[in-house]
Amino acid sequence: MYARIKNLIIEKYPYLVADLKSDNPLTSFPLDPLKSAELREYFDIVEVGEKSKPEYSKQTHKCIEKTPVLKEGTWTQAWETKAKTSAEKTLDDSKQWESIRNQRNQKLNETDWQMVKAMETGEDASNLRRYRQKLRDIPQDQKNPFSIIWPPEF
């Protein structure tokens, strides 16, 4: 990741090859021009080191990337966590439940053939039935869509 700076202040972040070409339309650049330290220095572009996001609860907070910071001569990403508004929580919960339902449905689909086989052959499928029922019960049995405990496979 890169940023364009002026007087040690970030002017644009992230800064992409497309930005470099757009800012300098009459200049011809080599392939992957931002990999060249000389070119970056000439055009006041700095490399921005990745920094891990801080630990936070996705259910109650959001993590926002801030403007990179300069520490000990190195530019690095900066993150800030903020509490979600009640509207954001409601929307995110809804999206997370939709994702959980999709995962659950995929797990059910993956075992459909086993149910059909058991029905055709008459083999005991009670463990499979219990597993599938536990999958179906997830939205009723679990209240937090961000910490779902999936039933162990049969």
C-alpha positions in Angstrom: 0.0 0.0 0.0 1.2 3.5 -0.8 0.4 7.1 0.0 1.3 10.4 -1.6 2.8 12.9 0.8 3.8 16.6 0.9 5.8 18.1 3.7 5.3 14.8 5.7 1.5 15.1 5.5 -0.6 12.5 3.6 -2.2 14.0 0.6 -3.8 10.8 -0.8 -4.2 7.3 0.7 -4.4 4.8 -0.6 -2.4 5.8 -3.6 -2.5 3.4 -6.6 -0.7 3.0 -9.9 -3.9 4.4 -11.6 -3.5 7.6 -9.4 0.1 7.9 -10.4 -0.7 7.7 -14.1 -3.7 10.0 -13.7 -1.6 12.6 -11.9 1.1 12.4 -14.5 -0.6 11.7 -17.9 2.4 12.8 -20.0 4.8 10.4 -18.2 5.6 6.9 -19.3 6.0 4.4 -16.5 7.5 1.0 -16.3 5.5 -2.0 -15.2 4.7 -1.8 -11.5 6.1 1.7 -11.1 5.3 1.9 -7.4 7.7 -0.9 -6.6 10.6 1.3 -7.6 11.9 3.2 -4.6 13.5 5.8 -6.9 10.2 6.5 -8.6 8.3 6.7 -5.3 10.8 9.2 -3.9 10.7 11.3 -7.1 6.9 11.5 -7.0 6.6 11.9 -3.2 5.1 8.5 -2.6 5.7 6.4 0.5 5.1 2.8 1.2 2.6 2.2 4.0 3.3 -0.8 6.2 0.4 -3.0 7.3 -0.7 -3.0 10.9 -3.1 -5.5 12.3 -6.5 -4.4 13.4 -7.0 -4.1 17.1 -9.1 -6.7 19.0 -12.7 -5.6 19.1 -16.2 -7.1 19.2 -17.7 -7.1 15.8 -21.1 -7.1 17.3 -20.8 -3.9 19.2 -18.0 -2.0 17.5 -16.6 -1.1 14.1 -13.0 -0.8 13.1 -12.1 2.1 10.8 -8.9 2.7 9.0 -7.5 6.1 9.7 -4.8 8.1 7.9 -1.4 6.3 8.2 1.0 7.6 10.8 4.7 8.1 10.7 6.6 6.4 13.5 10.4 6.2 13.7 10.7 6.9 9.9 8.1 4.3 8.8 4.6 5.0 7.6 2.1 2.4 9.0 -1.7 1.9 8.9 -3.7 3.3 11.8 -7.0 1.9 13.1 -9.7 3.2 15.4 -12.5 1.3 17.0 -15.9 3.0 17.6 -19.1 1.8 19.1 -21.8 1.0 16.6 -25.0 3.0 16.7 -28.1 1.0 17.4 -29.1 1.2 13.7 -25.7 -0.1 12.7 -26.0 -3.0 15.2 -29.4 -3.9 13.8 -28.2 -3.8 10.2 -25.1 -5.8 11.0 -27.0 -8.4 13.0 -29.4 -8.8 10.1 -26.5 -9.3 7.7 -24.8 -11.7 10.0 -27.9 -13.8 10.5 -28.3 -13.9 6.7 -24.7 -15.2 6.5 -25.4 -17.8 9.2 -28.5 -19.0 7.4 -26.5 -19.3 4.2 -23.8 -21.4 6.0 -26.5 -23.5 7.7 -28.3 -24.1 4.4 -25.0 -25.1 2.8 -24.4 -27.6 5.5 -27.9 -29.0 5.1 -27.3 -29.2 1.3 -24.1 -31.1 1.9 -25.9 -33.8 3.8 -29.0 -34.1 1.6 -27.5 -37.0 -0.4 -26.8 -38.9 2.8 -30.5 -38.5 3.9 -31.7 -39.7 0.5 -29.2 -42.7 0.6 -30.4 -43.6 4.1 -34.0 -43.4 3.0 -33.3 -45.6 0.0 -31.3 -48.2 1.8 -33.2 -48.2 5.1 -30.1 -47.5 7.1 -30.3 -45.8 10.5 -30.0 -42.0 10.0 -31.0 -40.9 13.5 -27.6 -39.2 14.1 -27.9 -37.4 10.8 -31.5 -36.3 11.5 -30.4 -34.9 14.9 -27.5 -33.1 13.3 -29.7 -31.6 10.7 -32.3 -30.6 13.2 -29.7 -28.8 15.3 -28.6 -26.9 12.2 -32.2 -25.9 11.6 -32.6 -24.8 15.3 -29.6 -22.5 15.3 -31.5 -19.2 14.9 -33.9 -20.1 17.7 -31.3 -21.6 20.1 -28.5 -19.0 19.7 -28.9 -15.3 20.3 -25.6 -13.9 19.1 -25.0 -14.3 15.4 -21.3 -13.3 15.9 -20.5 -16.3 18.1 -22.4 -19.2 16.6 -21.5 -22.7 18.0 -22.1 -25.1 15.2 -23.2 -28.6 16.1 -20.5 -31.2 15.6 -20.9 -33.3 12.5 -22.6 -36.5 13.1 
